[in-house]
Amino acid sequence: MAAHPQRSDATLRRALGALLPVALLGLLFFVDFPLCPMRHVFGVPCPGCGLTRASGALLTGRFHDAFAFHPLVPLILPLVAWMFLRMTLVSAGLLRSDSFDPLDRIPTAVWGVLVLVLLGVWIARLAGALGGHPDPIDPSQGLLGGIFLGIFG
């Protein structure tokens, strides 16, 4: 029985379409496009600021730089990578959406603790602990700070 070329073409198109957002994100990373909306609105880095740079450093073997950009990168990168991979495989039709996902086995309380740790690390870094934050904190550079200074400054 001959293979169905239309079926494989459709699967390839779905896979490429599913990878397009990941490729776009990668392109924005390489051209150093600012990705943090919180930083642009408030002028304060978000709890995840530094994770993109930390991931790039970790993947290229620059472990010291990775931890300086964000100390939780070894924990968060695999989770995010798996979620992107799974979404891509489901979007491409290569994996059923109801198939086993190991992240479903993680209790809600563990996810809650992870969020609290992320927020705790963020606050500690804003306060100068853990090497401080790699990005400056300047509310006047945020959209709201600029508006405030324009009105009251």
C-alpha positions as CSV (number, residue, x, y, z in Angstrom):
1,M,0.0,0.0,0.0
2,A,1.4,3.4,-1.0
3,A,2.0,6.2,1.5
4,H,-0.3,9.1,1.5
5,P,1.7,12.1,0.4
6,Q,-1.1,14.5,1.2
7,R,-1.2,13.3,4.8
8,S,2.5,13.8,5.3
9,D,2.4,17.2,3.6
10,A,-0.4,18.3,5.9
11,T,1.6,17.0,9.0
12,L,4.7,18.9,7.8
13,R,2.7,22.1,7.3
14,R,1.1,21.7,10.8
15,A,4.6,21.1,12.3
16,L,6.1,24.1,10.6
17,G,3.1,26.2,11.7
18,A,3.5,25.0,15.2
19,L,7.2,25.8,15.2
20,L,6.7,29.3,13.8
21,P,6.0,31.0,17.2
22,V,9.1,29.3,18.7
23,A,11.2,30.5,15.7
24,L,9.8,34.0,16.0
25,L,10.7,34.0,19.8
26,G,14.2,32.8,18.9
27,L,14.6,35.5,16.3
28,L,13.5,38.2,18.8
29,F,16.0,36.8,21.3
30,F,18.9,37.0,18.8
31,V,18.1,40.6,17.8
32,D,17.9,41.5,21.5
33,F,14.3,42.6,21.3
34,P,12.9,43.5,24.7
35,L,10.4,40.8,25.7
36,C,9.3,41.9,29.1
37,P,6.0,43.8,29.1
38,M,6.2,44.5,32.9
39,R,9.6,46.2,32.5
40,H,8.2,48.4,29.7
41,V,5.1,49.4,31.6
42,F,6.4,49.7,35.2
43,G,10.2,50.0,34.7
44,V,10.7,47.1,37.1
45,P,11.9,43.7,35.9
46,C,9.4,40.9,36.3
47,P,9.9,37.7,38.2
48,G,11.0,35.9,35.0
49,C,13.3,38.7,33.7
50,G,16.7,37.2,32.9
51,L,15.3,33.7,32.1
52,T,15.7,34.1,28.4
53,R,19.3,35.2,28.7
54,A,19.9,32.6,31.5
55,S,18.6,29.8,29.2
56,G,20.9,30.9,26.4
57,A,23.8,31.0,28.7
58,L,22.9,27.6,30.2
59,L,22.5,26.0,26.8
60,T,25.9,27.3,25.7
61,G,27.7,26.0,28.8
62,R,28.1,29.4,30.5
63,F,26.8,28.2,33.9
64,H,28.0,31.2,36.0
65,D,26.4,33.6,33.6
66,A,23.2,31.5,33.6
67,F,22.9,31.7,37.4
68,A,23.7,35.4,37.4
69,F,20.9,36.1,34.9
70,H,18.4,34.0,36.9
71,P,19.2,31.4,39.6
72,L,16.1,29.3,38.9
73,V,17.0,28.6,35.3
74,P,17.9,24.9,35.8
75,L,14.4,24.3,37.3
76,I,12.3,26.5,35.0
77,L,14.0,25.8,31.6
78,P,13.1,22.1,31.4
79,L,9.5,22.8,32.4
80,V,9.1,25.5,29.8
81,A,11.0,23.5,27.1
82,W,8.7,20.5,27.7
83,M,5.6,22.7,27.5
84,F,6.7,24.2,24.2
85,L,7.7,20.8,22.8
86,R,4.4,19.2,23.9
87,M,2.3,22.1,22.4
88,T,4.3,21.9,19.2
89,L,3.8,18.1,18.9
90,V,0.0,18.4,19.7
91,S,-0.4,21.3,17.2
92,A,1.4,19.3,14.5
93,G,-0.9,16.3,15.1
94,L,2.1,14.1,16.2
95,L,0.8,13.8,19.7
96,R,-2.8,13.6,21.0
97,S,-3.8,16.3,23.4
98,D,-5.2,13.7,25.8
99,S,-2.0,11.6,25.9
100,F,0.1,11.2,29.1
101,D,1.8,14.4,30.3
102,P,4.2,13.9,33.2
103,L,3.5,17.5,34.4
104,D,-0.1,16.5,35.1
105,R,1.3,14.2,37.9
106,I,2.8,17.2,39.8
107,P,0.5,18.2,42.6
108,T,-1.0,21.7,42.6
109,A,0.7,22.4,45.9
110,V,4.1,21.9,44.2
111,W,3.2,24.4,41.5
112,G,2.1,26.8,44.3
113,V,5.5,26.4,46.0
114,L,7.3,27.0,42.7
115,V,5.4,30.2,42.2
116,L,6.2,31.3,45.8
117,V,9.9,30.5,45.3
118,L,9.9,32.4,42.0
119,L,8.4,35.4,43.7
120,G,10.7,35.1,46.7
121,V,13.8,35.0,44.4
122,W,12.4,38.0,42.5
123,I,11.9,40.1,45.7
124,A,15.4,39.0,47.1
125,R,17.0,40.0,43.8
126,L,15.2,43.4,43.7
127,A,16.6,43.9,47.3
128,G,20.1,43.2,46.1
129,A,20.4,39.6,47.4
130,L,21.5,36.6,45.2
131,G,23.8,39.0,43.2
132,G,21.0,41.5,42.6
133,H,19.1,41.8,39.4
134,P,20.9,41.9,36.1
135,D,18.7,44.7,34.8
136,P,18.4,48.2,36.4
137,I,15.3,49.1,38.3
138,D,14.1,52.5,37.0
139,P,10.4,53.2,37.1
140,S,10.9,56.4,35.2
141,Q,11.9,54.3,32.2
142,G,8.5,52.5,32.2
143,L,5.5,53.7,30.3
144,L,3.5,54.6,33.5
145,G,6.6,56.3,35.1
146,G,7.1,58.3,31.9
147,I,3.4,59.4,31.9
148,F,3.6,60.2,35.6
149,L,6.8,62.3,35.1
150,G,5.2,64.0,32.0
151,I,2.2,65.0,34.1
152,F,3.8,65.8,37.4
153,G,7.5,66.2,36.6
